[in-house]
């Protein structure tokens, strides 16, 4: 009888162990997908205003890079070409940083320009020489004024700490771009009046 009860306790211990192992395996198997589900759903936990800022900044960044490349090709002034090169360099870097923030939040970024920016690109594509320079620099001044305002607002009143930190880190570069855009714009306009 004691041998039989011994076998029973070994058997029940074995069954218990099997349940523990099976439960552990289920938990282990479930954790990567539950982690990715949490990541995928994380975008929902980012406040709407912050998510909207991230998406708008992504499109704006893509536009700055595309237009900067165009300025390097179509610009007639060396200053305009240099400004375009700086836009490509700085905004490509900022776009990469924004991708990391968005990815950690489960936010899918736009990969193409919106209709407004596409229309602007089409308009610029038709211009050349000094006409292109003036139109591009006018756009860059207006665009960077808006960018500085948007990034300042996010840096001061954003709710998501990572998005807010990205805005605060990028803001000084955008302020620098605005100053450069204004001085390049003034230079392009003064060369136009001098050439009359």
C-alpha positions in Angstrom: 0.0 0.0 0.0 2.8 2.4 0.9 4.5 1.6 -2.5 1.2 2.5 -4.3 0.8 5.7 -2.3 4.4 6.5 -3.1 3.8 6.0 -6.8 0.6 8.1 -6.6 2.5 11.0 -4.9 5.3 10.8 -7.5 2.7 10.7 -10.3 0.8 13.6 -8.9 4.1 15.5 -8.4 4.9 14.8 -12.0 1.5 15.9 -13.2 1.9 19.1 -11.1 5.3 19.7 -12.5 4.0 19.2 -16.1 1.3 21.8 -15.4 3.9 24.3 -14.1 6.1 23.7 -17.1 3.2 24.0 -19.5 2.0 27.1 -17.9 5.5 28.6 -18.0 5.8 27.7 -21.7 2.5 29.3 -22.5 3.6 32.5 -20.6 6.9 32.5 -22.3 5.3 31.9 -25.7 2.7 34.6 -25.0 5.1 37.3 -23.9 6.7 38.3 -27.2 3.3 38.7 -28.9 1.8 40.4 -25.9 4.8 42.8 -26.0 4.4 43.5 -29.7 0.6 43.9 -29.1 1.4 46.4 -26.5 3.7 48.2 -28.8 1.2 48.1 -31.7 -1.5 49.5 -29.5 0.9 52.1 -27.9 -0.1 54.7 -30.4 -3.5 54.8 -28.8 -1.9 55.8 -25.5 -0.2 58.8 -27.0 -2.4 61.9 -26.6 -4.1 62.9 -29.9 -2.4 66.3 -30.0 1.0 64.8 -29.6 0.3 62.1 -32.2 -0.9 64.8 -34.6 2.2 66.8 -34.0 4.4 63.8 -34.8 2.6 63.1 -38.0 2.7 66.8 -39.1 6.4 67.0 -38.2 7.1 63.9 -40.3 5.4 65.3 -43.4 7.1 68.6 -42.9 10.5 67.0 -42.5 10.0 65.0 -45.7 9.0 68.2 -47.5 12.1 70.1 -46.2 14.4 67.3 -47.5 12.7 67.1 -50.9 12.7 70.8 -51.4 16.2 71.1 -50.2 17.4 68.6 -52.8 15.4 70.7 -55.4 17.2 73.9 -54.2 20.6 72.2 -54.7 19.7 71.4 -58.3 17.6 74.4 -59.4 18.9 77.2 -57.2 20.9 79.9 -59.1 22.4 81.5 -56.0 25.2 79.7 -54.0 23.5 80.8 -50.8 20.3 79.1 -51.9 22.1 75.9 -52.8 23.9 75.9 -49.4 20.7 76.5 -47.6 19.1 73.6 -49.5 22.1 71.4 -48.5 21.7 72.3 -44.9 17.9 71.5 -45.0 18.7 68.1 -46.4 21.3 67.3 -43.8 19.5 68.7 -40.7 16.0 67.5 -41.6 17.2 64.0 -42.6 18.8 63.7 -39.1 15.7 65.0 -37.4 13.5 62.7 -39.5 15.5 59.7 -38.3 15.2 60.8 -34.6 11.4 61.3 -35.1 11.1 57.7 -36.6 12.7 56.3 -33.5 10.3 58.2 -31.2 7.3 57.2 -33.4 8.4 53.6 -33.5 8.7 53.4 -29.7 5.2 54.8 -29.5 3.6 52.5 -32.1 2.9 55.5 -34.4 3.0 54.8 -38.1 4.6 57.8 -39.9 3.5 59.0 -43.3 6.1 58.0 -46.0 5.0 60.5 -48.6 4.1 64.2 -48.9 0.5 65.3 -48.4 -1.5 67.1 -51.1 -0.5 70.6 -49.9 3.3 69.8 -50.0 3.0 68.0 -53.4 1.3 71.1 -54.9 4.1 73.3 -53.5 6.7 71.0 -55.0 4.9 71.0 -58.4 4.8 74.8 -58.4 8.5 75.0 -57.5 9.4 72.5 -60.2 8.1 74.9 -62.8 10.4 77.8 -61.7 14.0 78.3 -62.4 16.9 80.7 -61.7 16.3 83.8 -59.6 12.5 83.2 -59.7 13.0 79.8 -58.1 15.4 81.3 -55.5 12.9 83.9 -54.4 9.9 81.5 -54.3 11.9 78.9 -52.4 13.3 81.3 -49.8 9.9 83.0 -49.3 8.5 79.5 -48.7 11.3 78.6 -46.3 10.8 81.8 -44.2 7.1 81.2 -43.9 7.5 77.4 -43.3 10.1 77.8 -40.6 8.1 80.5 -38.8 5.3 77.9 -38.6 7.7 75.1 -37.6 9.2 77.2 -34.8 5.7 78.0 -33.5 4.6 74.4 -33.7 7.7 73.0 -32.0 7.7 75.6 -29.3 4.1 74.8 -28.5 4.8 71.1 -28.3 8.0 71.6 -26.3 6.1 73.7 -23.8 2.7 72.0 -23.6 3.1 68.5 -25.0 1.8 65.7 -22.8 4.0 62.8 -24.0 7.4 63.2 -22.5 9.4 61.7 -25.4 7.5 63.7 -28.1 7.9 66.8 -26.0 11.7 66.1 -25.6 12.1 65.6 -29.4 10.4 69.0 -30.0 12.6 70.8 -27.4 15.7 69.2 -28.8 14.9 70.1 -32.4 13.6 73.6 -31.7 17.0 75.4 -31.6 17.9 74.0 -35.0 14.7 75.2 -36.5 15.2 78.7 -35.0 18.7 78.7 -36.6 17.1 77.7 -39.9 14.6 80.5 -39.6 17.4 83.1 -39.1 19.3 81.6 -42.1 16.2 81.6 -44.2 15.5 85.2 -43.4 19.1 86.4 -44.2 19.2 84.3 -47.4 15.8 85.6 -48.5 16.9 89.2 -47.9 20.1 88.5 -49.9 18.2 87.0 -52.8 15.8 89.9 -52.9 18.6 92.5 -52.7 20.4 90.9 -55.6 17.2 91.0 -57.5 16.8 94.8 -57.0 20.5 95.3 -57.7 20.2 93.5 -61.0 17.4 95.7 -62.2 
